[in-house]
Amino acid sequence: MAAATLLATRQETGKCNPAGFLAASGKNPDFIFVAMNYCLGAFGWLGGDEVTADGIVNAGLYDQRLASRWVQKYIHLFGRGKDRIIVMGASAGASPLMHHVTSFGGEKEIPSVSQAIIFSPAFLPAPTDDIPSMSFHDLVQMVNVSSPDKLQALPSEQLIAANALQIYNHAPCRSNMYGPSVDGSISPALLGQLLASGSFNKNIRIVVGHNPLEGLTFTKPTTKTMDDYLDMLRHAIPAISGNTLSSSIPLYILSYPMGPTVTRTSHSVRLSPYRTAPSSVTRGTSPVQ
């Protein structure tokens, strides 16, 4: 491809060694790999009314915008132009990229980015302040303070330890309790709503892929009954309504960890419990949708 800069989120750099990209490009790779860091956990995604009134919600997104601007400003010193910057990420590292595509409802361009490679964007939607506020109050209670300014005054080491303990003890199974949330600004609405209404940046070329089995990693292995399933949803989405819970029941496949075998014409597929992907395929190669 033409000379480019590949800008990766921290989630991606932690699990993917860029040496593979370089090796696949031959002896003279035509791109530079840049890894960005940004605030995680409560440092990057603390939200709720109290934080909104006296701080910045979705700080992690602003960190990434700043990193993009830095790359655009200085990448020429490494022999690359500022007009071909490709950003990439996977799973929790891909979710912010989707938020950048829809940032400010598409009214502001994404700094410096011309293309994006987005693998399995995953996050727990926060349509209201309920979940961010619960996470905030849980954290301040753990460190025995009462306001954002007093929280900010604590030593970083204490906050890091408390945040790690909070996520370990109180986050939904195999998931997190922090992430992008609706703030009326950089994240004006839920991703699905923004995409459906056309409120996104249309000047960026995107490649999107999905890991079909990733959904299983976010479910409790002890989920075997309908009550287990409903309890898991209540824990993951505390504000979920009874009607929404009831409407989700027909989507649940009771058998765990394997669902029933579904046969269509020449395809026989064993479904996973959350219909995230076929776990085995016989007499064919196409998954049943």
ZAMARGU-4260 file (C-alpha; in steps of 0.2 Angstrom, whole numbers, plus 5000, padded with zeros to 4 digits):
<rodrens>
0) 5000/5000/5000 | 5005/5018/4999 | 5016/5025/5013 | 5006/5026/5029 | 5006/5027/5047
5) 4997/5013/5057 | 4991/5021/5074 | 4985/5007/5086 | 4976/5009/5103 | 4984/5002/5118
10) 4972/4987/5119 | 4979/4982/5102 | 4997/4985/5107 | 4996/4974/5122 | 4991/4959/5113
15) 4998/4961/5095 | 5016/4963/5092 | 5019/4974/5077 | 5033/4963/5071 | 5020/4953/5062
20) 5014/4967/5052 | 5032/4972/5048 | 5037/4955/5043 | 5022/4953/5031 | 5027/4969/5023
25) 5043/4962/5017 | 5061/4969/5019 | 5055/4987/5016 | 5039/4990/5025 | 5029/5005/5018
30) 5021/5010/5035 | 5026/5016/5052 | 5018/5008/5067 | 5013/5020/5081 | 5006/5014/5098
35) 4996/5026/5108 | 4992/5026/5127 | 4976/5033/5134 | 4968/5033/5152 | 4958/5017/5156
40) 4946/5012/5170 | 4941/5027/5181 | 4955/5038/5175 | 4948/5037/5157 | 4929/5033/5159
45) 4923/5040/5175 | 4906/5048/5173 | 4890/5053/5181 | 4882/5069/5185 | 4895/5074/5198
50) 4910/5071/5186 | 4900/5081/5172 | 4898/5096/5183 | 4916/5097/5188 | 4926/5087/5176
55) 4927/5079/5159 | 4917/5063/5154 | 4925/5051/5142 | 4942/5058/5145 | 4949/5042/5136
60) 4942/5048/5120 | 4950/5065/5122 | 4966/5057/5125 | 4965/5047/5109 | 4961/5063/5099
65) 4976/5072/5107 | 4987/5057/5102 | 4980/5058/5084 | 4984/5076/5083 | 5002/5073/5090
70) 5005/5060/5076 | 4998/5071/5063 | 5010/5085/5069 | 5026/5075/5071 | 5025/5060/5059
75) 5034/5069/5046 | 5050/5068/5057 | 5049/5049/5054 | 5048/5050/5035 | 5029/5049/5033
80) 5016/5062/5028 | 5001/5067/5039 | 4988/5063/5026 | 4988/5044/5027 | 4985/5039/5045
85) 4976/5023/5048 | 4970/5019/5066 | 4966/5002/5072 | 4960/4992/5087 | 4952/4977/5093
90) 4938/4973/5106 | 4939/4986/5120 | 4952/4995/5109 | 4940/4995/5094 | 4925/5003/5104
95) 4933/5020/5106 | 4936/5020/5087 | 4918/5018/5084 | 4915/5032/5096 | 4927/5043/5086
100) 4918/5039/5070 | 4901/5045/5078 | 4910/5059/5089 | 4900/5075/5090 | 4887/5067/5079
105) 4898/5068/5064 | 4899/5087/5064 | 4918/5087/5068 | 4931/5078/5058 | 4942/5065/5067
110) 4959/5073/5069 | 4971/5067/5056 | 4963/5050/5053 | 4959/5044/5035 | 4955/5026/5037
115) 4951/5014/5052 | 4953/4995/5055 | 4940/4990/5068 | 4940/4972/5075 | 4925/4967/5086
120) 4921/4983/5094 | 4914/4979/5111 | 4907/4989/5126 | 4893/4989/5138 | 4881/5003/5132
125) 4877/5017/5145 | 4862/5026/5139 | 4859/5035/5155 | 4869/5041/5169 | 4864/5026/5180
130) 4879/5015/5177 | 4892/5029/5177 | 4885/5036/5193 | 4885/5019/5202 | 4903/5016/5197
135) 4908/5034/5203 | 4899/5032/5220 | 4906/5015/5222 | 4924/5021/5219 | 4922/5036/5231
140) 4915/5025/5244 | 4930/5013/5243 | 4943/5027/5245 | 4932/5036/5258 | 4929/5053/5250
145) 4914/5062/5244 | 4917/5072/5229 | 4927/5072/5212 | 4939/5086/5218 | 4943/5076/5234
150) 4945/5060/5223 | 4957/5070/5211 | 4968/5075/5226 | 4972/5057/5231 | 4989/5049/5226
155) 4989/5040/5209 | 4995/5024/5217 | 4980/5024/5229 | 4967/5027/5215 | 4975/5014/5204
160) 4974/5001/5218 | 4956/5005/5222 | 4951/5005/5204 | 4958/4988/5201 | 4950/4981/5217
165) 4934/4989/5212 | 4934/4981/5195 | 4939/4964/5201 | 4925/4964/5215 | 4911/4973/5207
170) 4912/4973/5188 | 4901/4961/5178 | 4909/4944/5176 | 4923/4944/5164 | 4919/4962/5159
175) 4922/4980/5165 | 4912/4993/5173 | 4920/5008/5164 | 4919/5013/5146 | 4912/5027/5135
180) 4895/5034/5140 | 4883/5046/5132 | 4888/5064/5137 | 4879/5075/5125 | 4895/5081/5117
185) 4909/5069/5110 | 4896/5055/5113 | 4880/5063/5110 | 4869/5047/5109 | 4871/5028/5109
190) 4882/5022/5094 | 4867/5013/5086 | 4856/5028/5087 | 4870/5039/5079 | 4874/5026/5065
195) 4855/5024/5061 | 4852/5042/5060 | 4867/5045/5049 | 4876/5056/5062 | 4894/5050/5059
200) 4909/5055/5050 | 4908/5050/5032 | 4925/5056/5026 | 4934/5040/5034 | 4936/5023/5025
205) 4933/5009/5037 | 4936/4990/5038 | 4926/4981/5051 | 4928/4963/5057 | 4921/4953/5071
210) 4927/4938/5081 | 4911/4928/5081 | 4915/4918/5098 | 4920/4934/5108 | 4903/4935/5116
215) 4906/4919/5126 | 4921/4927/5135 | 4909/4939/5143 | 4897/4927/5150 | 4897/4918/5167
220) 4902/4899/5165 | 4890/4895/5178 | 4875/4901/5168 | 4864/4886/5166 | 4846/4891/5170
225) 4834/4905/5165 | 4836/4913/5182 | 4855/4913/5180 | 4853/4921/5163 | 4842/4935/5170
230) 4853/4938/5185 | 4868/4940/5173 | 4858/4953/5163 | 4853/4962/5179 | 4870/4963/5185
235) 4877/4969/5168 | 4863/4982/5165 | 4857/4987/5182 | 4844/4999/5174 | 4836/4986/5163
240) 4817/4985/5164 | 4806/4970/5167 | 4799/4972/5149 | 4816/4971/5141 | 4821/4956/5152
245) 4805/4947/5147 | 4808/4951/5128 | 4826/4944/5129 | 4820/4927/5135 | 4815/4920/5118
250) 4833/4924/5113 | 4840/4913/5126 | 4846/4896/5122 | 4845/4886/5138 | 4857/4872/5134
255) 4875/4877/5140 | 4888/4878/5134 | 4881/4871/5118 | 4864/4875/5110 | 4854/4863/5099
260) 4860/4857/5082 | 4851/4867/5068 | 4850/4859/5051 | 4846/4869/5035 | 4848/4860/5018
265) 4866/4854/5018 | 4872/4863/5033 | 4872/4856/5051 | 4878/4869/5064 | 4880/4867/5083
270) 4875/4884/5090 | 4884/4893/5105 | 4872/4898/5119 | 4871/4917/5114 | 4871/4914/5095
275) 4888/4922/5093 | 4894/4909/5081 | 4894/4891/5077 | 4906/4881/5087 | 4907/4867/5074
280) 4901/4865/5056 | 4898/4849/5047 | 4893/4846/5029 | 4896/4864/5024 | 4906/4879/5028
285) 4893/4893/5030 | 4886/4897/5047 | 4867/4897/5050 | 4861/4915/5053
</rodrens>
